[in-house]
Amino acid sequence: MAHFEIHAADVPAARDFYAGLFGWRFHAMPGGEEMDYHLIEGDGLGMDGALTAGLMRRMGPAPAPGTPIRGGTMTFEVNDCDDRYAWALAHGGAEALPPQDYPGIGRCAYVEDGQGNVVGMIKPEEKA
C-alpha cells in the first residue's frame, strides 16, 4: 500500500480524534481547499515515511452507525490496545469490536470513528 485516505463529514472532529488516538499531525494541502484535504503525518506516515495519507471532507452520506462496513478497514499498530480503545470510546468513538486476543497475532480491537469509518488497532504478539 502506498497511500490511504479517511473521509469525514466533520474534518476538524476527525483531526482531533485521530491526533489523540494515534498521535497524528495534519497539514492543509495546498490546492486541496475545496475538499478540506489534509495530509497526515505520524510514525511511518507522511512524505518522509513509507506511506502517505490524507483526511478529506466526505462527499456523500456516511454509513449509519452499526451498519455493515462500506469500504476497507485499516488497522494500525499501537503500544496498548486496551488503552487506545478506551481513549477512542471516551472521545466520540463507538464500539465495533472490543479488544480480543488472537493467538499468534496479538491483541486487536475496532472502533467506529464518529465519521462513518471503522478503524482497527493491534498490539502485535511478542515473538518468543
LOLUM-106488 format. One record per atom (N, C-alpha, C): atom name; x, z, y; residue number from 1. Coordinates in steps of 0.2 Angstrom, whole numbers, always signed. Each point is the difference from the previous one (the first is absolute). Layout:
+------+-------+-------+-------+------+
! name !    xx !    zz !    yy ! resi !
+------+-------+-------+-------+------+
!   CA !     X !     Z !     Y !  NUM !
...
+------+-------+-------+-------+------+
//
This chain:
+------+-------+-------+-------+------+
! name !    xx !    zz !    yy ! resi !
+------+-------+-------+-------+------+
!    N !    +4 !    +0 !    -6 !    1 !
!   CA !    -4 !    +0 !    +6 !    1 !
!    C !    +4 !    +0 !    +6 !    1 !
!    N !    -1 !    -4 !    +5 !    2 !
!   CA !    +4 !    +0 !    +6 !    2 !
!    C !    -4 !    +3 !    +6 !    2 !
!    N !    -7 !    +0 !    +0 !    3 !
!   CA !    -3 !    +2 !    +6 !    3 !
!    C !    -7 !    +3 !    -2 !    3 !
!    N !    -3 !    +5 !    +3 !    4 !
!   CA !    -7 !    +2 !    -1 !    4 !
!    C !    -3 !    +1 !    +7 !    4 !
!    N !    -7 !    +0 !    +0 !    5 !
!   CA !    -3 !    +2 !    +6 !    5 !
!    C !    -6 !    +5 !    -2 !    5 !
!    N !    -1 !    +4 !    +5 !    6 !
!   CA !    -6 !    +5 !    +0 !    6 !
!    C !    -5 !    -2 !    +5 !    6 !
!    N !    -6 !    -1 !    -2 !    7 !
!   CA !    -6 !    -2 !    +5 !    7 !
!    C !    -4 !    +6 !    +2 !    7 !
!    N !    -1 !    +1 !    +6 !    8 !
!   CA !    -4 !    +6 !    +2 !    8 !
!    C !    -5 !    -1 !    +6 !    8 !
!    N !    -5 !    +3 !    +0 !    9 !
!   CA !    -5 !    -1 !    +5 !    9 !
!    C !    +2 !    +4 !    +6 !    9 !
!    N !    +3 !    +6 !    -1 !   10 !
!   CA !    +3 !    +4 !    +5 !   10 !
!    C !    +7 !    +1 !    -1 !   10 !
!    N !    +4 !    -5 !    +4 !   11 !
!   CA !    +7 !    +0 !    -1 !   11 !
!    C !    +4 !    +6 !    +2 !   11 !
!    N !    -2 !    +3 !    +6 !   12 !
!   CA !    +3 !    +6 !    +2 !   12 !
!    C !    -1 !    +6 !    -6 !   12 !
!    N !    -6 !    +1 !    -2 !   13 !
!   CA !    -1 !    +5 !    -6 !   13 !
!    C !    +4 !    -2 !    -6 !   13 !
!    N !    +1 !    -6 !    -2 !   14 !
!   CA !    +4 !    -2 !    -5 !   14 !
!    C !    +7 !    +1 !    +1 !   14 !
!    N !    +3 !    -1 !    +6 !   15 !
!   CA !    +7 !    +1 !    +2 !   15 !
!    C !    +1 !    +8 !    -1 !   15 !
!    N !    -4 !    +4 !    +2 !   16 !
!   CA !    +1 !    +7 !    +0 !   16 !
!    C !    -1 !    +2 !    -8 !   16 !
!    N !    -4 !    -2 !    -4 !   17 !
!   CA !    -1 !    +1 !    -7 !   17 !
!    C !    +7 !    -1 !    -4 !   17 !
!    N !    +2 !    -6 !    +1 !   18 !
!   CA !    +6 !    -3 !    -4 !   18 !
!    C !    +6 !    +3 !    +3 !   18 !
!    N !    +1 !    +2 !    +6 !   19 !
!   CA !    +6 !    +3 !    +3 !   19 !
!    C !    +0 !    +7 !    -3 !   19 !
!    N !    -5 !    +3 !    +0 !   20 !
!   CA !    +0 !    +7 !    -3 !   20 !
!    C !    +1 !    +0 !    -7 !   20 !
!    N !    -3 !    -4 !    -4 !   21 !
!   CA !    +0 !    -1 !    -7 !   21 !
!    C !    +7 !    -2 !    -3 !   21 !
!    N !    +3 !    -5 !    +3 !   22 !
!   CA !    +6 !    -3 !    -2 !   22 !
!    C !    +6 !    +1 !    +5 !   22 !
!    N !    -1 !    +2 !    +6 !   23 !
!   CA !    +5 !    +0 !    +5 !   23 !
!    C !    +1 !    -6 !    +3 !   23 !
!    N !    -4 !    -5 !    -1 !   24 !
!   CA !    +1 !    -7 !    +3 !   24 !
!    C !    +0 !    +0 !    +8 !   24 !
!    N !    +3 !    -5 !    +3 !   25 !
!   CA !    +0 !    -1 !    +7 !   25 !
!    C !    -3 !    -7 !    +1 !   25 !
!    N !    -4 !    -1 !    +6 !   26 !
!   CA !    -3 !    -6 !    +1 !   26 !
!    C !    +2 !    -3 !    +7 !   26 !
!    N !    +1 !    -6 !    +0 !   27 !
!   CA !    +2 !    -4 !    +6 !   27 !
!    C !    -4 !    -6 !    +1 !   27 !
!    N !    -4 !    +0 !    +6 !   28 !
!   CA !    -4 !    -6 !    +2 !   28 !
!    C !    +5 !    -7 !    -1 !   28 !
!    N !    -3 !    -5 !    -3 !   29 !
!   CA !    +4 !    -6 !    -1 !   29 !
!    C !    -2 !    -4 !    +5 !   29 !
!    N !    +5 !    -3 !    +4 !   30 !
!   CA !    -1 !    -5 !    +5 !   30 !
!    C !    -3 !    -6 !    -2 !   30 !
!    N !    -6 !    -2 !    +3 !   31 !
!   CA !    -4 !    -5 !    -2 !   31 !
!    C !    -5 !    +2 !    -5 !   31 !
!    N !    -1 !    +6 !    -2 !   32 !
!   CA !    -5 !    +2 !    -5 !   32 !
!    C !    -5 !    +4 !    +4 !   32 !
!    N !    -1 !    +0 !    +6 !   33 !
!   CA !    -5 !    +4 !    +4 !   33 !
!    C !    -7 !    -2 !    -2 !   33 !
!    N !    -2 !    -6 !    -1 !   34 !
!   CA !    -7 !    -2 !    -2 !   34 !
!    C !    -2 !    +4 !    -6 !   34 !
!    N !    +5 !    +1 !    -5 !   35 !
!   CA !    -2 !    +3 !    -6 !   35 !
!    C !    +2 !    +8 !    +0 !   35 !
!    N !    +3 !    +2 !    +5 !   36 !
!   CA !    +2 !    +7 !    +1 !   36 !
!    C !    +5 !    +1 !    -6 !   36 !
!    N !    +5 !    -4 !    -1 !   37 !
!   CA !    +5 !    -1 !    -5 !   37 !
!    C !    +6 !    +5 !    +1 !   37 !
!    N !    +1 !    +4 !    -4 !   38 !
!   CA !    +6 !    +5 !    +0 !   38 !
!    C !    +5 !    -1 !    -6 !   38 !
!    N !    +6 !    -1 !    +2 !   39 !
!   CA !    +5 !    +0 !    -6 !   39 !
!    C !    +1 !    +8 !    -2 !   39 !
!    N !    +1 !    +1 !    -6 !   40 !
!   CA !    +1 !    +6 !    -3 !   40 !
!    C !    +7 !    +1 !    -2 !   40 !
!    N !    +3 !    +6 !    +2 !   41 !
!   CA !    +7 !    +2 !    -2 !   41 !
!    C !    +0 !    +6 !    -3 !   41 !
!    N !    +4 !    +1 !    -5 !   42 !
!   CA !    +1 !    +7 !    -4 !   42 !
!    C !    +5 !    -1 !    -5 !   42 !
!    N !    +0 !    +5 !    -4 !   43 !
!   CA !    +5 !    -1 !    -6 !   43 !
!    C !    -1 !    -6 !    -4 !   43 !
!    N !    +5 !    -5 !    +0 !   44 !
!   CA !    +0 !    -6 !    -3 !   44 !
!    C !    -5 !    -5 !    +3 !   44 !
!    N !    -3 !    +1 !    +5 !   45 !
!   CA !    -4 !    -5 !    +4 !   45 !
!    C !    +3 !    -2 !    +6 !   45 !
!    N !    -2 !    -6 !    +3 !   46 !
!   CA !    +2 !    -2 !    +6 !   46 !
!    C !    +5 !    -6 !    +0 !   46 !
!    N !    +2 !    -2 !    +5 !   47 !
!   CA !    +4 !    -6 !    +0 !   47 !
!    C !    +7 !    +1 !    -3 !   47 !
!    N !    +2 !    +7 !    +0 !   48 !
!   CA !    +6 !    +1 !    -3 !   48 !
!    C !    +0 !    +3 !    -7 !   48 !
!    N !    -7 !    +0 !    -2 !   49 !
!   CA !    -1 !    +3 !    -7 !   49 !
!    C !    -1 !    -6 !    -5 !   49 !
!    N !    -1 !    +1 !    -6 !   50 !
!   CA !    -1 !    -5 !    -5 !   50 !
!    C !    -7 !    -3 !    +0 !   50 !
!    N !    -5 !    +3 !    +4 !   51 !
!   CA !    -7 !    -2 !    +0 !   51 !
!    C !    -2 !    +1 !    +7 !   51 !
!    N !    -4 !    -5 !    +2 !   52 !
!   CA !    -3 !    +0 !    +7 !   52 !
!    C !    -8 !    +2 !    -1 !   52 !
!    N !    -3 !    +3 !    +5 !   53 !
!   CA !    -7 !    +2 !    +0 !   53 !
!    C !    -3 !    -1 !    +7 !   53 !
!    N !    -7 !    +0 !    +0 !   54 !
!   CA !    -3 !    +0 !    +6 !   54 !
!    C !    -7 !    +3 !    -1 !   54 !
!    N !    -2 !    +2 !    +6 !   55 !
!   CA !    -7 !    +4 !    +0 !   55 !
!    C !    -4 !    -5 !    +5 !   55 !
!    N !    -6 !    -1 !    -1 !   56 !
!   CA !    -4 !    -5 !    +4 !   56 !
!    C !    -7 !    +2 !    +0 !   56 !
!    N !    -4 !    -2 !    +6 !   57 !
!   CA !    -7 !    +1 !    +0 !   57 !
!    C !    -4 !    -4 !    -5 !   57 !
!    N !    -4 !    +3 !    -4 !   58 !
!   CA !    -4 !    -3 !    -5 !   58 !
!    C !    -5 !    -5 !    +3 !   58 !
!    N !    +0 !    -6 !    -2 !   59 !
!   CA !    -4 !    -5 !    +3 !   59 !
!    C !    -7 !    -1 !    -3 !   59 !
!    N !    -2 !    +5 !    -5 !   60 !
!   CA !    -7 !    +0 !    -2 !   60 !
!    C !    -1 !    +7 !    -2 !   60 !
!    N !    -6 !    +1 !    -4 !   61 !
!   CA !    -2 !    +6 !    -2 !   61 !
!    C !    +4 !    +3 !    -5 !   61 !
!    N !    +2 !    +7 !    +0 !   62 !
!   CA !    +3 !    +3 !    -5 !   62 !
!    C !    -4 !    +2 !    -6 !   62 !
!    N !    +3 !    +0 !    -6 !   63 !
!   CA !    -4 !    +2 !    -5 !   63 !
!    C !    -3 !    +7 !    +1 !   63 !
!    N !    -6 !    +1 !    -3 !   64 !
!   CA !    -3 !    +7 !    +1 !   64 !
!    C !    +4 !    +5 !    -4 !   64 !
!    N !    +1 !    +6 !    +2 !   65 !
!   CA !    +3 !    +5 !    -4 !   65 !
!    C !    -3 !    +1 !    -7 !   65 !
!    N !    +4 !    +1 !    -5 !   66 !
!   CA !    -2 !    +1 !    -7 !   66 !
!    C !    -2 !    -7 !    -3 !   66 !
!    N !    +0 !    -6 !    +3 !   67 !
!   CA !    -1 !    -6 !    -3 !   67 !
!    C !    +6 !    -3 !    -4 !   67 !
!    N !    -1 !    -5 !    -4 !   68 !
!   CA !    +6 !    -2 !    -4 !   68 !
!    C !    +5 !    -3 !    +5 !   68 !
!    N !    +7 !    +1 !    -2 !   69 !
!   CA !    +5 !    -2 !    +5 !   69 !
!    C !    +0 !    -8 !    +0 !   69 !
!    N !    +0 !    -2 !    +7 !   70 !
!   CA !    +1 !    -7 !    +1 !   70 !
!    C !    +7 !    -2 !    +3 !   70 !
!    N !    +4 !    -3 !    -4 !   71 !
!   CA !    +7 !    -1 !    +2 !   71 !
!    C !    +5 !    +4 !    -4 !   71 !
!    N !    +6 !    -1 !    +1 !   72 !
!   CA !    +6 !    +4 !    -3 !   72 !
!    C !    +0 !    +7 !    +2 !   72 !
!    N !    +3 !    +4 !    -4 !   73 !
!   CA !    +1 !    +7 !    +1 !   73 !
!    C !    +8 !    +1 !    +0 !   73 !
!    N !    +3 !    +3 !    +5 !   74 !
!   CA !    +7 !    +1 !    +1 !   74 !
!    C !    +1 !    +7 !    -2 !   74 !
!    N !    +5 !    +2 !    -4 !   75 !
!   CA !    +2 !    +7 !    -1 !   75 !
!    C !    +7 !    +1 !    +2 !   75 !
!    N !    +1 !    +5 !    +4 !   76 !
!   CA !    +6 !    +2 !    +3 !   76 !
!    C !    +3 !    +6 !    -3 !   76 !
!    N !    +7 !    +0 !    -1 !   77 !
!   CA !    +3 !    +6 !    -2 !   77 !
!    C !    +0 !    +6 !    +5 !   77 !
!    N !    -1 !    +6 !    -2 !   78 !
!   CA !    +0 !    +6 !    +4 !   78 !
!    C !    +4 !    +5 !    -3 !   78 !
!    N !    +2 !    +5 !    +3 !   79 !
!   CA !    +4 !    +6 !    -2 !   79 !
!    C !    -5 !    +5 !    -4 !   79 !
!    N !    -6 !    +1 !    +2 !   80 !
!   CA !    -5 !    +4 !    -2 !   80 !
!    C !    -7 !    -2 !    +0 !   80 !
!    N !    -2 !    -3 !    -6 !   81 !
!   CA !    -6 !    -3 !    +0 !   81 !
!    C !    -6 !    +5 !    +2 !   81 !
!    N !    +0 !    +6 !    -2 !   82 !
!   CA !    -5 !    +4 !    +1 !   82 !
!    C !    -1 !    +2 !    +8 !   82 !
!    N !    +6 !    +1 !    +3 !   83 !
!   CA !    +1 !    +1 !    +7 !   83 !
!    C !    -3 !    -6 !    +4 !   83 !
!    N !    +2 !    -6 !    -2 !   84 !
!   CA !    -2 !    -6 !    +4 !   84 !
!    C !    -8 !    -1 !    -1 !   84 !
!    N !    -2 !    +1 !    -6 !   85 !
!   CA !    -7 !    -1 !    -1 !   85 !
!    C !    -4 !    +5 !    +4 !   85 !
!    N !    +2 !    +7 !    +0 !   86 !
!   CA !    -4 !    +5 !    +4 !   86 !
!    C !    +0 !    -2 !    +7 !   86 !
!    N !    +6 !    -3 !    +3 !   87 !
!   CA !    +1 !    -2 !    +7 !   87 !
!    C !    -5 !    -5 !    +1 !   87 !
!    N !    -1 !    -5 !    -4 !   88 !
!   CA !    -4 !    -6 !    +1 !   88 !
!    C !    -7 !    +3 !    +0 !   88 !
!    N !    -2 !    +4 !    -4 !   89 !
!   CA !    -7 !    +2 !    +0 !   89 !
!    C !    -2 !    +4 !    +6 !   89 !
!    N !    +5 !    +4 !    +3 !   90 !
!   CA !    -1 !    +4 !    +6 !   90 !
!    C !    +0 !    -4 !    +6 !   90 !
!    N !    +2 !    -6 !    +0 !   91 !
!   CA !    +1 !    -4 !    +6 !   91 !
!    C !    -4 !    -7 !    -1 !   91 !
!    N !    -6 !    +1 !    -3 !   92 !
!   CA !    -5 !    -6 !    +0 !   92 !
!    C !    +0 !    -4 !    -6 !   92 !
!    N !    +5 !    +1 !    -5 !   93 !
!   CA !    -1 !    -4 !    -6 !   93 !
!    C !    -5 !    +3 !    -4 !   93 !
!    N !    -2 !    -4 !    -5 !   94 !
!   CA !    -5 !    +2 !    -5 !   94 !
!    C !    +3 !    -1 !    -7 !   94 !
!    N !    -2 !    +5 !    -5 !   95 !
!   CA !    +2 !    -1 !    -7 !   95 !
!    C !    -2 !    -6 !    -3 !   95 !
!    N !    +5 !    -4 !    -3 !   96 !
!   CA !    -1 !    -5 !    -4 !   96 !
!    C !    +2 !    +1 !    -7 !   96 !
!    N !    +6 !    +4 !    -1 !   97 !
!   CA !    +2 !    +2 !    -7 !   97 !
!    C !    +4 !    +6 !    +1 !   97 !
!    N !    -1 !    +6 !    -2 !   98 !
!   CA !    +4 !    +6 !    +2 !   98 !
!    C !    +6 !    -1 !    -4 !   98 !
!    N !    +5 !    +4 !    +2 !   99 !
!   CA !    +7 !    +0 !    -3 !   99 !
!    C !    -1 !    +1 !    -8 !   99 !
!    N !    +4 !    -4 !    -3 !  100 !
!   CA !    +0 !    +1 !    -8 !  100 !
!    C !    +7 !    -2 !    -2 !  100 !
!    N !    +2 !    +3 !    -6 !  101 !
!   CA !    +6 !    -1 !    -3 !  101 !
!    C !    +0 !    -6 !    -5 !  101 !
!    N !    +4 !    -5 !    +0 !  102 !
!   CA !    +0 !    -5 !    -4 !  102 !
!    C !    +7 !    +0 !    -4 !  102 !
!    N !    +0 !    +2 !    -6 !  103 !
!   CA !    +7 !    +1 !    -4 !  103 !
!    C !    +4 !    -6 !    +0 !  103 !
!    N !    +6 !    +1 !    +2 !  104 !
!   CA !    +5 !    -6 !    +0 !  104 !
!    C !    -1 !    -4 !    +7 !  104 !
!    N !    -4 !    +2 !    +4 !  105 !
!   CA !    -1 !    -4 !    +7 !  105 !
!    C !    +1 !    +5 !    +5 !  105 !
!    N !    -5 !    +5 !    +1 !  106 !
!   CA !    +1 !    +5 !    +5 !  106 !
!    C !    -7 !    +3 !    +2 !  106 !
!    N !    +0 !    +3 !    +6 !  107 !
!   CA !    -6 !    +3 !    +3 !  107 !
!    C !    -3 !    -5 !    +5 !  107 !
!    N !    -6 !    -2 !    -1 !  108 !
!   CA !    -3 !    -5 !    +4 !  108 !
!    C !    -7 !    +2 !    +3 !  108 !
!    N !    -2 !    -2 !    +6 !  109 !
!   CA !    -6 !    +1 !    +3 !  109 !
!    C !    -2 !    -6 !    +4 !  109 !
!    N !    -7 !    -1 !    +2 !  110 !
!   CA !    -2 !    -5 !    +4 !  110 !
!    C !    -5 !    +3 !    +5 !  110 !
!    N !    +0 !    -2 !    +6 !  111 !
!   CA !    -5 !    +2 !    +6 !  111 !
!    C !    -2 !    -6 !    +3 !  111 !
!    N !    -7 !    +1 !    +3 !  112 !
!   CA !    -2 !    -5 !    +4 !  112 !
!    C !    +2 !    +2 !    +7 !  112 !
!    N !    +2 !    -5 !    +4 !  113 !
!   CA !    +4 !    +1 !    +7 !  113 !
!    C !    -5 !    +1 !    +6 !  113 !
!    N !    -6 !    +0 !    -1 !  114 !
!   CA !    -5 !    +0 !    +5 !  114 !
!    C !    -1 !    -7 !    +4 !  114 !
!    N !    +3 !    -5 !    -3 !  115 !
!   CA !    +0 !    -7 !    +3 !  115 !
!    C !    -3 !    -5 !    -5 !  115 !
!    N !    -2 !    +3 !    -6 !  116 !
!   CA !    -2 !    -5 !    -5 !  116 !
!    C !    +5 !    -2 !    -5 !  116 !
!    N !    +6 !    +3 !    +0 !  117 !
!   CA !    +6 !    -1 !    -4 !  117 !
!    C !    +1 !    +6 !    -5 !  117 !
!    N !    +2 !    -2 !    -6 !  118 !
!   CA !    +3 !    +5 !    -5 !  118 !
!    C !    +7 !    +0 !    +0 !  118 !
!    N !    +4 !    +5 !    +1 !  119 !
!   CA !    +7 !    +0 !    -1 !  119 !
!    C !    +2 !    +6 !    -5 !  119 !
!    N !    +5 !    -2 !    -3 !  120 !
!   CA !    +3 !    +4 !    -5 !  120 !
!    C !    +6 !    +4 !    +2 !  120 !
!    N !    +2 !    +5 !    -4 !  121 !
!   CA !    +6 !    +4 !    +1 !  121 !
!    C !    +3 !    +2 !    -7 !  121 !
!    N !    +6 !    +0 !    -1 !  122 !
!   CA !    +3 !    +2 !    -6 !  122 !
!    C !    +6 !    +4 !    +1 !  122 !
!    N !    +1 !    +5 !    -4 !  123 !
!   CA !    +7 !    +4 !    -1 !  123 !
!    C !    +2 !    -2 !    -6 !  123 !
!    N !    +5 !    -5 !    -1 !  124 !
!   CA !    +2 !    -2 !    -6 !  124 !
!    C !    +3 !    +5 !    -5 !  124 !
!    N !    -1 !    +0 !    -6 !  125 !
!   CA !    +2 !    +5 !    -5 !  125 !
!    C !    +8 !    -1 !    +0 !  125 !
!    N !    +3 !    +6 !    +0 !  126 !
!   CA !    +7 !    +0 !    +0 !  126 !
!    C !    +3 !    -2 !    -7 !  126 !
!    N !    +5 !    -4 !    +0 !  127 !
!   CA !    +2 !    -2 !    -6 !  127 !
!    C !    +5 !    +5 !    -3 !  127 !
!    N !    +0 !    +1 !    -7 !  128 !
!   CA !    +4 !    +5 !    -3 !  128 !
!    C !    +7 !    -3 !    -1 !  128 !
+------+-------+-------+-------+------+
//
